[in-house]
Each structure stands twice: as structure tokens, then as C-alpha cells.
Amino acid sequence: MGRVIRAGAIVYDRERDLPRLIRWSVRESEGHSLEVQRAIVGRLSRALRAERNRARSGGWTYDLNRHIALHQAYQAERLRLTSCEETSNESRL
């Protein structure tokens, strides 16, 4: 399963995938600031937690494909956030 998530994170496209996963508009993600990145990662984290809880409870609304897509998006956005933080730290020096 780890390979599937890593492969999906590589082909993740923010403009295509993010709006259907967390209802994030393209206009909201226009800025590449740390605040925008943190907000996206936070919302993905909450959506991933909610999907995980649906799986644990055996809820009929649980969707394995959505769970995988959320995890792929979360991994890709975490990587983007890390690179933004590193860039920000380098510019301060």
C-alpha cells in the first residue's frame, strides 16, 4: 500500500485533486505562502482523520479510494510544505 500512496503523491495535481478532496478553491491556493500551505495540510489532516474514523466505525459512507487519495494528497502537500519552510529559513539567513 505504501508504494501506491508514494506513486499517487508523485502524480498529485493540486488544481485537479484538491477541490474535490477538501473543497478548496483554486483561488484560495494561489498564494504559495506558508500560511496557505499550513492551512491545506491542516484541512487534509482533518479530512484524513475523519475518513479513518469512518473506516474504524464501519460506517457505510467510508470510501477506500477517497482514503487513499487523501493520503496521497496529504503526503504531497507535506512535502511541499517542508520545501517551503526550508526555502523560508534559507531566505532569513
C-alpha positions as CSV (number, residue, x, y, z in Angstrom):
1,M,0.0,0.0,0.0
2,G,2.9,2.3,0.7
3,R,4.1,2.1,-2.9
4,V,0.6,3.0,-4.2
5,I,0.5,6.1,-1.9
6,R,4.0,7.2,-2.9
7,A,3.2,6.8,-6.6
8,G,0.0,8.7,-6.2
9,A,1.7,11.5,-4.4
10,I,4.1,11.9,-7.3
11,V,1.3,12.4,-9.8
12,Y,-0.8,14.5,-7.5
13,D,-2.0,17.7,-9.1
14,R,-3.2,20.4,-6.7
15,E,-5.6,22.1,-9.1
16,R,-7.2,18.9,-10.2
17,D,-7.3,16.9,-6.9
18,L,-7.6,19.4,-4.0
19,P,-11.0,20.9,-4.8
20,R,-12.8,17.5,-4.7
21,L,-11.0,16.3,-1.6
22,I,-11.4,19.2,0.7
23,R,-13.5,21.7,-1.2
24,W,-10.6,24.1,-1.6
25,S,-10.9,26.6,-4.4
26,V,-8.1,27.3,-6.8
27,R,-8.2,31.0,-5.8
28,E,-7.5,30.1,-2.2
29,S,-4.4,28.2,-3.2
30,E,-3.0,30.9,-5.5
31,G,-0.6,32.1,-2.8
32,H,2.4,30.0,-2.0
33,S,2.9,31.4,1.4
34,L,3.5,29.2,4.4
35,E,0.1,30.1,5.9
36,V,-1.7,28.7,2.8
37,Q,0.4,25.6,2.8
38,R,-0.2,25.0,6.5
39,A,-4.0,25.6,6.0
40,I,-4.1,23.0,3.2
41,V,-2.1,20.4,5.2
42,G,-4.4,21.0,8.2
43,R,-7.6,20.5,6.3
44,L,-6.2,17.4,4.6
45,S,-5.1,16.1,8.0
46,R,-8.6,16.6,9.4
47,A,-10.3,15.0,6.4
48,L,-7.9,12.1,6.6
49,R,-8.7,11.6,10.3
50,A,-12.4,11.7,9.6
51,E,-12.1,9.1,6.8
52,R,-10.0,6.9,9.1
53,N,-12.7,7.2,11.8
54,R,-15.4,6.2,9.3
55,A,-13.3,3.1,8.4
56,R,-12.8,2.1,12.1
57,S,-16.5,2.5,12.9
58,G,-17.6,0.5,9.8
59,G,-19.7,3.4,8.5
60,W,-21.4,3.0,5.2
61,T,-20.0,6.3,4.0
62,Y,-16.4,5.1,4.2
63,D,-14.7,5.1,0.8
64,L,-11.3,3.4,0.4
65,N,-10.5,5.2,-2.8
66,R,-11.1,8.6,-1.1
67,H,-9.0,7.5,1.9
68,I,-6.1,6.6,-0.5
69,A,-6.5,9.9,-2.4
70,L,-6.5,11.9,0.8
71,H,-3.3,10.1,2.0
72,Q,-1.6,10.8,-1.4
73,A,-2.6,14.4,-1.3
74,Y,-1.5,14.8,2.3
75,Q,1.9,13.3,1.6
76,A,2.4,15.5,-1.5
77,E,1.3,18.7,0.4
78,R,3.5,17.8,3.4
79,L,6.5,17.6,1.1
80,R,5.6,20.9,-0.5
81,L,5.2,22.5,3.0
82,T,8.6,21.2,4.1
83,S,10.3,22.6,1.0
84,C,8.5,26.0,1.5
85,E,9.7,26.0,5.2
86,E,13.3,25.2,4.1
87,T,13.2,28.0,1.5
88,S,11.8,30.4,4.0
89,N,14.5,29.5,6.5
90,E,17.3,29.9,3.9
91,S,16.0,33.4,2.9
92,R,16.3,34.5,6.5
93,L,20.0,33.7,6.6
